[in-house]
Amino acid sequence: MDISLSGKNVLVTGGAGFIGSNLCEALIELKCNVTCLDNFSTGKRENVSSFLDKSNFKLIEGDIRRIDDCMKATEEMDFVLHQAALGSVPRSIKKPRVTNDVNASGFVNMMVASKENKVKRFVYATSSSVYGDSKVLPKKEDLIGRPMSPYAVTKHVNELYASVFAHNYGIETIGLRYFNVFGKRQDPKGEYSAVIPKFIDKLLKGESPIIYGDGKTTRDFTYIDNVVYANLLCITTSNKEAIDEVFNIAAGGRSTLLDLVEYLKEFLSEFNQNIKNIEIKHQEFRVGDITHSYADINKAKKILNYTPKYTFQEGLKKAIKWYKENS
């Protein structure tokens, strides 16, 4: 990857999580001085254990809900990649208060700390969930609907706060609306695990995956390396048009959940032919779920020079290989 960041100080919040740990890994390889801030509520120590002996990696165990932790972590930082959040639409419906505390109040803490410590640029994770009940496809950044979950509300609030801080305090902010990210280190276990690792885990065990609804729900599944690349572009871009903006980060395609299952059966049958015969179970649609999601990535292409490194199917093959090697 032809990106020069050697010697830069970069903080990754939520750095022990799925996306955060992949960002830490890439930044370490680029010879940045990487600091990971995580409270390990959803992040995992094993995600960063292999980095601990690196001279350019530092782990701070702290919580973005505590302003002192945020102030300490942002000291002398050039850039912040803010990934810390309590994810999952279903969890946010079940736990709206803690979702707001982490995702909204914690976000403000991080922005205040970054302002006070004169961080050059604050790049943050937002979400395709902000499109809410909008029926427009593909999803374009300036056309959002009504949020359908507390999680979606918090991500929209993040975007509003980032713009306010950019306008009032001059801090450079860039938001990335992730679309259904998947890949290595994404946890298949637990009540709120994402669909792809959960389905891979089930099929490898010979168990039936559960689809909520008729399976015709569509998603723009995005491999993790695309997201890492987009973040690196954000901290290196000199294009002023990128500042105080949000960008869709996705593969720029759409697949149904039924398509997903067929791809997984095809790719996993290399390891076990019986996987092709596993039955799929259906349950009722979940409250808060968006029916169709498909990103227009032209804005990111034009302003950030972003082009997805991997298609959905290419990413699936890499993810399956990782889960097989680490199961």
NORRAQUI-V763638 format. One record per run of one state. SS is the DSSP state (a for helix, b for strand, c for the rest). FROM is the first residue (numbers start at 0). LEN is the number of residues. If there is no record, write none. Layout:
ss:SS from:FROM len:LEN
ss:SS from:FROM len:LEN
//
This chain:
ss:c from:0 len:8
ss:b from:8 len:5
ss:c from:13 len:4
ss:a from:17 len:12
ss:c from:29 len:3
ss:b from:32 len:6
ss:c from:38 len:6
ss:a from:44 len:7
ss:c from:51 len:5
ss:b from:56 len:5
ss:c from:61 len:5
ss:a from:66 len:8
ss:c from:74 len:4
ss:b from:78 len:4
ss:c from:82 len:6
ss:a from:88 len:6
ss:c from:94 len:1
ss:a from:95 len:21
ss:c from:116 len:4
ss:b from:120 len:7
ss:a from:127 len:4
ss:c from:131 len:7
ss:b from:138 len:1
ss:c from:139 len:10
ss:a from:149 len:20
ss:c from:169 len:2
ss:b from:171 len:7
ss:c from:178 len:2
ss:b from:180 len:2
ss:c from:182 len:12
ss:a from:194 len:10
ss:c from:204 len:5
ss:b from:209 len:3
ss:c from:212 len:5
ss:b from:217 len:2
ss:c from:219 len:2
ss:b from:221 len:2
ss:a from:223 len:13
ss:c from:236 len:3
ss:a from:239 len:3
ss:c from:242 len:2
ss:b from:244 len:5
ss:c from:249 len:5
ss:b from:254 len:2
ss:a from:256 len:12
ss:c from:268 len:4
ss:a from:272 len:5
ss:c from:277 len:3
ss:b from:280 len:3
ss:c from:283 len:8
ss:b from:291 len:1
ss:c from:292 len:2
ss:b from:294 len:1
ss:c from:295 len:2
ss:a from:297 len:7
ss:c from:304 len:7
ss:a from:311 len:14
ss:c from:325 len:2
//
